[in-house]
């Protein structure tokens, strides 16, 4: 939860940690004063970056590489202030890579900044990840760094895990005693945690300490004072006044903090309808952030294509149009599927009129996780084949390159292969969406089981580039037939055999079929001697987008689709957890 402008606090903490080798001149002080004035002026971007280069050079001279990186992080802070979170995140990652290349050790500064950026986008998981990395990276001897990392973590946890936020603040308070303003900020973090715990006695104790320290040190902080006053009004039952203070929005640097404060206020007030209403508004705000992220990514991709086009005017545009159509088709298809899936999930939630509030909130969080995961997988999986297509297309269509027939055919084959991969991704997405709307498959095909399985193995032999031993073992009578859906069964067995080939380096792949005397039906068993599936993956391999090996090509939907098809055929697909020499999947189908 980001209730106050944490990036500004971090910026001041980092600046406090700098030790200049010699005093600043009057001109340098005026330059830095103007520099900080530009932080909130979006129409002065050019002047800001010009001054940033000058000030950065001064700080590097005065305070070494630490001063240099503080002002590199200022650039990230500026982009966040301007509402360009996607650009800020890319810049932060660039600074992190620069730190690693230079052997710098102040990773905590950039990790804390990245944590705040992800929190600003409503991505708690990634924000927590970088917050933990900041705490691990900071040196125990770096007091200011410790204060920054722990207060950033406490700020993040205040609404989700208030007890953890209190623990973090209590740990860092002794370090803050030399810095009254930082001490009061830490007390504000603790007050927020008590607010979300509904612990009014502890809050008022903190408030007394806060006011005493304010008077003794003549501290003025509009944001901290505003937060304290708002919580005080809530605990005193003055909900309208607290609501007025919250709705001023000048205490919050993003919508997440605003909505969290509102939701907690209505919880304490006992207004469940308004809690649900504000939670829905928060989800819509997160959706808007994700939509903006997609829009920014599309703009950046278009800009890159335009630059390449300007640099190579002689390159023909045919392959560029093809790539653009493919990208647009994938994005549109993905968005339609995402919209369809989320709409169905939302409609189902509306039908559950008597559910408790906590269940409704958990469903909303899971929906957000699925959307984020979907976007990340689409972006990751299409970039590699698309880069191959566009790269080879440029070479083939550029008359400056002289290619022999073998090289040209190789590139054309690679373009075709990667186009097929993108098409397979689209087909998987369309198939899983189509399966979502079905309750069963028509089983009107009489399938000769022995011939069908042998055809599957013959077909997959073409992909057996490792020359594995491929065996089909039949324990049913010759001419044995099964009433099912031929196309669906073909998809399941092809996928399972293909997986076995993909993850088996040496040994064999076996397809076995038998009748189940005890329970009835037909059992297909696909067994390999490959790498197998570790315990930590066994409960997740049928989940959407889950991959045991992230370096293997694929979208992580094969087993998901296969299991869904098995269910639609009235059967089931399971992993044999007792088999340890590789992997074994068991498909069971009814005979009628």
Secondary structure, DSSP 8 states (H G I E B T S, - for coil): ---S-HHHHHHHHHHHT---SS---HHHHHHHHHHHHGGG-GGGHHHHHHHHHHHHHHHHHHHHHHHHHHHHHHHHHHHHHTT-HHHHHHHHHHHHHHHHHHT---HHHHHHHHHHHHHHTT-HHHHHHHHHHHHHHS-TT-HHHHHHHHHHHHHHHHHH-HHHHHHHHHHHHHHHTT-HHHHHHHHHHHHHHHHHHT-HHHHHHHHHHHHHHHHHHT---HHHHHHHHHHHHHHTT-HHHHHHHHHT-TT-SSHHHHHHHHHHHHHHHT-HHHHHHHHHHHHHHHHHHHHHHHHHHHHHHHHHHHHHHHH-TTS-SHHHHHHHHHHHHHHHHHHHHHHHHHHHHHHHHHH-TT--HHHHHHHHHHHHHHHHHHHHHHHHHHHHHHHHHHHHHHHHH-TTS---HHHHHHHHHHHHHHHHHHHHHHHHHHHHHHHHT-S-----EEEEHHHHHHHHHHHHGGG-TT--EEEEEE-S-TT-EEEE-HHHHHHHHHHHHHHHHHT-SSSEEEEEEEE-TTT-SEEEEEEE-SS---HHHHTTTTSTT--S-TTSSS-S-HHHHHHHHHHHTT-EEEE-TT--SS-EEEEEE---
